Protein backbone atom coordinates (compact mmCIF):
# COMPACT_ATOMS: atom_id res chain seq x y z
CA UNK A 1 0.00 0.00 0.00
CA UNK A 2 1.52 3.31 -1.06
CA UNK A 3 0.72 6.75 -2.46
CA UNK A 4 -2.50 7.09 -0.48
CA UNK A 5 -3.51 10.31 1.19
CA UNK A 6 -6.92 11.11 2.65
CA UNK A 7 -8.64 12.78 5.57
CA UNK A 8 -11.65 11.49 7.48
CA UNK A 9 -13.84 13.94 9.40
CA UNK A 10 -16.30 13.60 12.25
CA UNK A 11 -19.96 13.78 11.35
CA UNK A 12 -19.64 12.46 7.84
CA UNK A 13 -19.33 9.27 5.79
CA UNK A 14 -16.15 8.93 3.74
CA UNK A 15 -16.50 6.40 0.93
CA UNK A 16 -13.55 4.41 -0.40
CA UNK A 17 -14.23 2.62 -3.67
CA UNK A 18 -12.03 0.02 -5.31
CA UNK A 19 -12.07 -3.50 -6.61
CA UNK A 20 -11.02 -6.41 -4.40
CA UNK A 21 -7.21 -6.52 -4.31
CA UNK A 22 -6.77 -2.78 -4.94
CA UNK A 23 -5.32 -2.17 -1.45
CA UNK A 24 -8.29 -0.44 0.18
CA UNK A 25 -8.73 -3.09 2.89
CA UNK A 26 -4.99 -3.20 3.58
CA UNK A 27 -4.86 0.59 3.90
CA UNK A 28 -7.47 0.66 6.65
CA UNK A 29 -6.17 -2.47 8.38
CA UNK A 30 -2.91 -0.53 8.77
CA UNK A 31 -4.85 2.40 10.25
CA UNK A 32 -6.63 0.07 12.73
CA UNK A 33 -3.43 -1.76 13.72
CA UNK A 34 -4.49 -5.06 12.15
CA UNK A 35 -1.60 -5.14 9.68
CA UNK A 36 1.92 -4.16 10.65
CA UNK A 37 3.05 -0.99 8.91
CA UNK A 38 6.12 -0.82 6.71
CA UNK A 39 7.91 1.88 8.72
CA UNK A 40 10.99 1.77 6.46
CA UNK A 41 9.16 3.30 3.50
CA UNK A 42 7.59 6.09 5.54
CA UNK A 43 4.06 7.38 5.65
CA UNK A 44 2.10 8.45 8.69
CA UNK A 45 -1.31 8.19 10.28
CA UNK A 46 -2.57 11.20 12.21
CA UNK A 47 -5.33 10.83 14.78
CA UNK A 48 -6.76 14.15 15.99
CA UNK A 49 -3.65 15.82 14.56
CA UNK A 50 -1.13 13.60 16.39
CA UNK A 51 0.89 10.80 14.76
CA UNK A 52 0.01 7.24 15.83
CA UNK A 53 1.78 3.93 15.11
CA UNK A 54 -0.29 0.89 15.98
CA UNK A 55 1.50 -2.44 15.82
CA UNK A 56 -1.57 -4.30 17.13
CA UNK A 57 -5.28 -3.47 17.25
CA UNK A 58 -5.74 -3.09 21.04
CA UNK A 59 -4.37 0.47 21.39
CA UNK A 60 -6.35 1.55 18.31
CA UNK A 61 -9.54 0.21 19.92
CA UNK A 62 -8.74 2.10 23.13
CA UNK A 63 -8.14 5.26 21.06
CA UNK A 64 -11.64 4.94 19.59
CA UNK A 65 -11.04 3.22 16.23
CA UNK A 66 -13.33 0.32 15.29
CA UNK A 67 -12.88 -1.86 12.21
CA UNK A 68 -15.84 -3.93 10.95
CA UNK A 69 -14.25 -6.70 8.89
CA UNK A 70 -15.24 -7.65 5.35
CA UNK A 71 -14.93 -11.37 6.21
CA UNK A 72 -17.35 -11.86 9.10
CA UNK A 73 -17.16 -15.67 9.12
CA UNK A 74 -13.36 -15.78 9.50
CA UNK A 75 -12.64 -12.59 11.47
CA UNK A 76 -15.97 -11.20 12.64
CA UNK A 77 -17.49 -13.43 15.33
CA UNK A 78 -17.12 -16.49 17.54
CA UNK A 79 -19.52 -18.83 15.76
CA UNK A 80 -20.33 -21.17 18.66
CA UNK A 81 -20.93 -18.37 21.17
CA UNK A 82 -24.29 -16.68 21.75
CA UNK A 83 -25.19 -13.31 20.29
CA UNK A 84 -24.91 -11.58 23.68
CA UNK A 85 -21.50 -13.10 24.42
CA UNK A 86 -20.14 -12.09 21.01
CA UNK A 87 -21.21 -8.49 21.54
CA UNK A 88 -19.89 -8.48 25.10
CA UNK A 89 -16.50 -9.69 23.83
CA UNK A 90 -16.32 -6.42 21.90
CA UNK A 91 -16.90 -4.49 25.13
CA UNK A 92 -14.15 -6.48 26.89
CA UNK A 93 -11.71 -5.68 24.06
CA UNK A 94 -12.07 -1.98 24.86
CA UNK A 95 -11.11 -2.51 28.52
CA UNK A 96 -7.78 -4.21 27.72
CA UNK A 97 -5.54 -6.27 29.98
CA UNK A 98 -5.22 -10.03 30.41
CA UNK A 99 -7.81 -10.70 33.12
CA UNK A 100 -11.19 -9.05 32.98
CA UNK A 101 -14.04 -9.49 35.46
CA UNK A 102 -17.13 -10.76 33.68
CA UNK A 103 -20.74 -11.04 34.71
CA UNK A 104 -23.38 -13.17 32.99
CA UNK A 105 -26.06 -10.64 33.95
CA UNK A 106 -24.11 -7.70 32.50
CA UNK A 107 -23.23 -9.73 29.41
CA UNK A 108 -26.90 -10.54 28.82
CA UNK A 109 -27.99 -6.95 29.44
CA UNK A 110 -25.39 -5.48 27.05
CA UNK A 111 -26.12 -8.11 24.41
CA UNK A 112 -29.88 -7.66 24.56
CA UNK A 113 -29.60 -3.87 24.36
CA UNK A 114 -27.61 -4.11 21.11
CA UNK A 115 -29.88 -6.83 19.74
CA UNK A 116 -32.76 -4.35 20.16
CA UNK A 117 -30.83 -1.36 18.79
CA UNK A 118 -29.72 -3.22 15.65
CA UNK A 119 -32.91 -5.28 15.27
CA UNK A 120 -31.09 -8.64 15.27
CA UNK A 121 -33.58 -11.43 14.56
CA UNK A 122 -32.95 -14.83 16.17
CA UNK A 123 -34.97 -17.91 17.12
CA UNK A 124 -34.02 -17.50 20.79
CA UNK A 125 -31.98 -15.16 22.98
CA UNK A 126 -29.35 -17.90 23.42
CA UNK A 127 -28.98 -18.66 19.70
CA UNK A 128 -25.43 -19.14 18.44
CA UNK A 129 -24.28 -16.62 15.84
CA UNK A 130 -23.62 -19.37 13.26
CA UNK A 131 -27.37 -20.14 13.34
CA UNK A 132 -28.32 -16.62 12.15
CA UNK A 133 -28.89 -15.39 8.61
CA UNK A 134 -26.07 -13.48 6.89
CA UNK A 135 -27.71 -10.11 7.58
CA UNK A 136 -28.16 -10.82 11.28
CA UNK A 137 -24.61 -12.16 11.57
CA UNK A 138 -23.40 -8.88 10.08
CA UNK A 139 -25.47 -6.90 12.60
CA UNK A 140 -23.81 -8.85 15.44
CA UNK A 141 -20.36 -8.02 14.00
CA UNK A 142 -21.36 -4.35 13.81
CA UNK A 143 -22.73 -4.46 17.37
CA UNK A 144 -19.47 -6.00 18.59
CA UNK A 145 -17.66 -2.91 17.31
CA UNK A 146 -20.23 -0.27 18.27
CA UNK A 147 -20.42 -1.49 21.88
CA UNK A 148 -16.88 -0.07 22.21
CA UNK A 149 -18.32 3.45 21.64
CA UNK A 150 -15.75 4.31 18.95
CA UNK A 151 -15.20 7.74 17.42
CA UNK A 152 -14.02 6.36 14.08
CA UNK A 153 -15.79 3.37 12.53
CA UNK A 154 -14.40 1.66 9.44
CA UNK A 155 -16.96 -0.52 7.61
CA UNK A 156 -15.28 -2.87 5.13
CA UNK A 157 -17.84 -4.24 2.62
CA UNK A 158 -20.63 -3.84 5.21
CA UNK A 159 -23.39 -5.36 3.04
CA UNK A 160 -21.62 -8.21 1.26
CA UNK A 161 -23.76 -11.37 1.36
CA UNK A 162 -26.59 -9.57 3.18
CA UNK A 163 -30.30 -9.62 2.28
CA UNK A 164 -32.05 -6.50 0.96
CA UNK A 165 -33.90 -5.71 4.21
CA UNK A 166 -30.69 -5.88 6.27
CA UNK A 167 -28.85 -3.72 3.72
CA UNK A 168 -31.35 -0.90 4.30
CA UNK A 169 -31.00 -1.26 8.10
CA UNK A 170 -27.17 -1.26 7.92
CA UNK A 171 -27.19 1.83 5.67
CA UNK A 172 -29.54 3.58 8.12
CA UNK A 173 -27.18 2.73 11.01
CA UNK A 174 -24.18 4.10 9.08
CA UNK A 175 -26.04 7.38 8.49
CA UNK A 176 -27.18 7.50 12.12
CA UNK A 177 -23.57 7.16 13.31
CA UNK A 178 -22.43 10.03 11.09
CA UNK A 179 -25.36 12.17 12.27
CA UNK A 180 -24.27 11.40 15.86
CA UNK A 181 -20.88 12.98 15.13
CA UNK A 182 -18.84 9.85 14.45
CA UNK A 183 -16.27 9.68 11.66
CA UNK A 184 -17.39 6.85 9.38
CA UNK A 185 -15.47 5.16 6.57
CA UNK A 186 -17.26 2.81 4.17
CA UNK A 187 -15.13 0.62 1.90
CA UNK A 188 -16.99 -1.06 -0.94
CA UNK A 189 -16.52 -2.54 -4.41
CA UNK A 190 -20.15 -1.64 -5.20
CA UNK A 191 -20.13 1.89 -6.60
CA UNK A 192 -23.87 2.65 -6.12
CA UNK A 193 -23.45 1.91 -2.38
CA UNK A 194 -20.54 4.35 -2.14
CA UNK A 195 -22.44 7.02 -4.09
CA UNK A 196 -25.54 6.59 -1.91
CA UNK A 197 -23.75 6.71 1.47
CA UNK A 198 -20.81 9.09 1.06
CA UNK A 199 -20.80 12.73 2.05
N, C-alpha and C positions, 0 to 999 in steps of 0.2 A: 504494500500500500504506500503510494507516494503521490506527491503533487496534489494533495487535497487541502482545501482551505475553506472553512465555513464557520458561521456563527449561529448559535441557537439562542433564542430569547424567550424569557418567561412570558406566559400568556398567549403563546401562539404555537401552531403546528408547523414544523419544518419537515417538508417531504424530501426524501432522498430516493430517486428513481434509478434503477439500473438492472440489467439482466443478472441472473444467478452467475456467480463467478467474476463479477466486475470489480469486487473489492469493497462493496458497500457494507456488507456484514462484518468483514475483517476490520474496517475502519472504526466501526462503533464498538466492536469487541475490545479493541485497543483502548478506546475512551473509557469503557466500563471495567477495565482491568482483567478481562477474560482471556486476552492474548497478550503475551509479553511483547513490549515495544522494542523495536530495533533502535536502541539509543545511539548507536554508532553513526547512523545516517541522519541524525537530527530530527527536527520536528518538535512541536510542543502542543500540549493540551492546557488550555487555561480554563479554570473554573472560578467564576466570579472575579475574573481579572488576575488570579494567581496561578502560577504553573503547578500542575500536579503530575505525578508519575506513579501510576498504579501498576504494581507487579502482580497483584492478585485482586480479586473482586471485593473482598471484605471492606477495605478502606473506602472504596468507591461507594459501596452501599451505605456506609456510615456517613459519607459526605452528601448523600441524597441522590445518588444516581441509581436508577433501576433499569435493567435490561430484560425485556420480554423476548425470549428466544424464538427463532423461526422454526426450530425443531422441537416441538413440545414433547413428543414421545421419548426422545433421547435425553434432552436437557431440561425439560420443563416441569416435570412432576415425578413424585414417587408413586408408581402405578398401583401398588398394593396397599397404600395408605388411604385413609378416608379423606373426603374433601376438606373437612375442618382441620385435620392434622397437616395436610399439605399447605394450607393457607397459613397455619400457625408456624410452620417451619420458616416461612418467609419472614414472619415477625421475629423469630429467634435469630435469624441471620443478621438483623439490624443491631441486635444487642451486642454480638461478638463474644469472644472468649470461648474457652473449652467447655466449661460446665455451666449449664444454664438451668435455673429452677423452672420446672414446668408444672402446670396444673391442668388436669383434664377439664375442669369446669371452665377455666379461662380459655383453653383451647377450643372448646365447644362454642363458647360465647362469641369469640373472635371469628371462628369459622362460619357460624350461622349468620352473623352480621353481614359478612361479605357475600355469602350465598344470596341473601336478600338484596343487597345493593346491586349485585351483578346479575340477578335473576338466573342463578344456576338451577337447572332442572335435573332432579335425580329421583330415583325410585324411593330411596329412603335417606335419612340424614346420615346414616353410617355407610353409604355406598362408597365403594372404592372408585378412584378416579378413572381407572381403566374401563369401568363399566359405563361411563358416560359417553354421550355423543361427542363428535369432534368439536362442535361449537361450545359445549359445556366444559369440555376439557380445557379449551382455550381460555374460557372465562376464569377457571380455577388458576391457570398459570398467570393470568393478569392480576387476579386477586392476591396471589402470592407475592407479587411485586408491589402492588398498591398498598398492602397492609404495612409496608415499611415507611409510608408517608414520604415518598421521594419528592424532590423538587424538579428533577429531570427524569423523564421516562422515555426510553427508547423502545419502540415497538418494531420488531423485525418480522416482516410478513405477517401482520396480526390476523389476517383473515384467510390464510391458506388452509384449504381443506375444511372450511367452515360453511354451514348451511346459510341460506339467504337471510333468515330471521336473525340469526346470531351476528351476521355481518352488520346489519343495521344497528343492533345493540352495541357492538364493539365500536362502531364509528361514533355513535352517540356518546359513549364513555370517553373516547379520545377528545371529542369536542368539549365535553364537560370539564375534563382535566385542564385543557387550555383556558377555558373560561374561568376556572378557579385559580389561574395564575401560575400553573405549572408550565415548564418548558417541555414540549413534546416533540419527539422525532418519530416519524413514520417512514420505515424503509419498505419499499415494495417494488416488485417487477411488473405490477399491473398499473399502467399509467392512468386509467380513469380513477382509480382509488386515490392516487397521489394528487390528481387535479381536484378531486372532490374535497379532500381533507385539508390540503395545505393552505396556510395563510400566505 
